[in-house]
Amino acid sequence: MNNKKNPVTSIFNLKNKTVVLTGSSGRLGTQYADILSAAGANVILADIESKKNKKLENNLKKKYDVSPLAYSVDISQNSEVEIMTDVILEKYKKIDVLINNAFFNPSQSKFSSSAFEKFPLELWNQVLSVNLTGPLICSQSIGRIMEKQKKGVIVNISSIYGLVGADQRIYGKSNLNSPVSYAATKGGIVSLTRYLAAYWHGKNIRVNTLSLGGVLDKTYMKNDFIKKYSEKTILGRMANKDEYKGALLFLASDASSYMTGANLVIDGGWTAW
Ligand SMILES: NC(=O)c1ccc[n+]([C@@H]2O[C@H](COP(=O)([O-])OP(=O)(O)OC[C@H]3O[C@@H](n4cnc5c(N)ncnc54)[C@H](O)[C@@H]3O)[C@@H](O)[C@H]2O)c1
């Protein structure tokens, strides 16, 4: 990205920045990895999944003049995250941005559509350990480095269900009901952001939340569900998977330099009426 003369590109420029992106090989993670790399960042692709991640690393290297690193890590494990931080520092010498994007997708579990009254504690603990404890662990480990650097940016990814209750009426027999663990962890993320932003006052570490609405995926969503969901938004549709990367780049870059402790909501108007 040529940032020398163009004031538009210069405020979004991430040339030589080290960005840690958790959940990098997921649906949205791959989108974020692409735009961050296009802006010049060296992205640490931090995911528990390794095959897709390695492929992503190779693609980014071919496409952009950057040095990404596919790194296999379980963000719910403190010791693994500590080692990851050391490895990144050894190779890149600094960490500029952390994006807490990974999450445990409860639809992977047969319990995903369980009624609240029967929601298994085991699953609750599993979701919490990735969705909330994971961002805590990553923010502790990398925040320590940012404190020493006297500079850093953290972006925490939340959802409309961290802000409002999941409207059970739209799910019908879709089996896509959003579980209580998702709402609790995504609400927790919004609070974690405010806590950290306030905690690091005067330290030049900015922390913000990006809260998203649902992404259209016809591979598993039935038309009836898509229609009911879309009617709940002002724009009358679900999001496309590439519609969040502009906001992510905004929050990760100097374009948002006066923003901290905030929650940027992009949801097609779901929460506005
Ligand atoms: N897709 C949506 O409709 C939507 C809507 C609102 C918010 N969000 C939020 O966006 C984020 C990304 O969503 P997505 O749709 O890309 O999800 P996804 O399931 O496609 O990707 C999640 C990624 O996290 C990784 N992951 C899971 N457990 C991990 C662990 N313990 N350690 C490291 N990595 C782990 C997975 O391997 C996967 O690559 C999530 O935080 C989600 O809550 C998504």
The ligand as an ORCA input file, in Angstrom:
! r2SCAN-3c Opt
* xyz 0 1
  N     -20.498    -15.589     11.475
  C     -21.439    -14.840     12.048
  O     -22.602    -14.810     11.617
  C     -21.081    -13.986     13.238
  C     -22.022    -13.073     13.731
  C     -21.717    -12.298     14.828
  C     -20.462    -12.424     15.430
  N     -19.566    -13.314     14.941
  C     -18.280    -13.447     15.628
  O     -17.216    -13.428     14.698
  C     -16.164    -14.273     15.164
  C     -15.744    -15.231     14.041
  O     -16.870    -15.940     13.578
  P     -16.801    -16.951     12.340
  O     -18.137    -17.004     11.755
  O     -15.630    -16.609     11.480
  O     -16.514    -18.331     13.102
  P     -15.849    -19.673     12.571
  O     -16.433    -20.790     13.374
  O     -15.901    -19.751     11.087
  O     -14.337    -19.470     13.011
  C     -13.912    -19.554     14.353
  C     -12.438    -19.943     14.355
  O     -12.008    -20.053     15.703
  C     -11.130    -21.180     15.793
  N     -11.072    -21.678     17.165
  C     -12.048    -22.362     17.835
  N     -11.614    -22.700     19.053
  C     -10.338    -22.220     19.163
  C      -9.359    -22.275     20.182
  N      -9.586    -22.879     21.349
  N      -8.152    -21.694     19.959
  C      -7.887    -21.084     18.768
  N      -8.781    -21.009     17.767
  C      -9.982    -21.577     17.961
  C     -11.764    -22.202     14.831
  O     -10.811    -23.214     14.453
  C     -12.196    -21.318     13.681
  O     -11.186    -21.198     12.685
  C     -16.671    -14.951     16.425
  O     -16.139    -14.302     17.560
  C     -18.166    -14.773     16.356
  O     -18.787    -14.717     17.610
  C     -19.838    -14.103     13.860
*
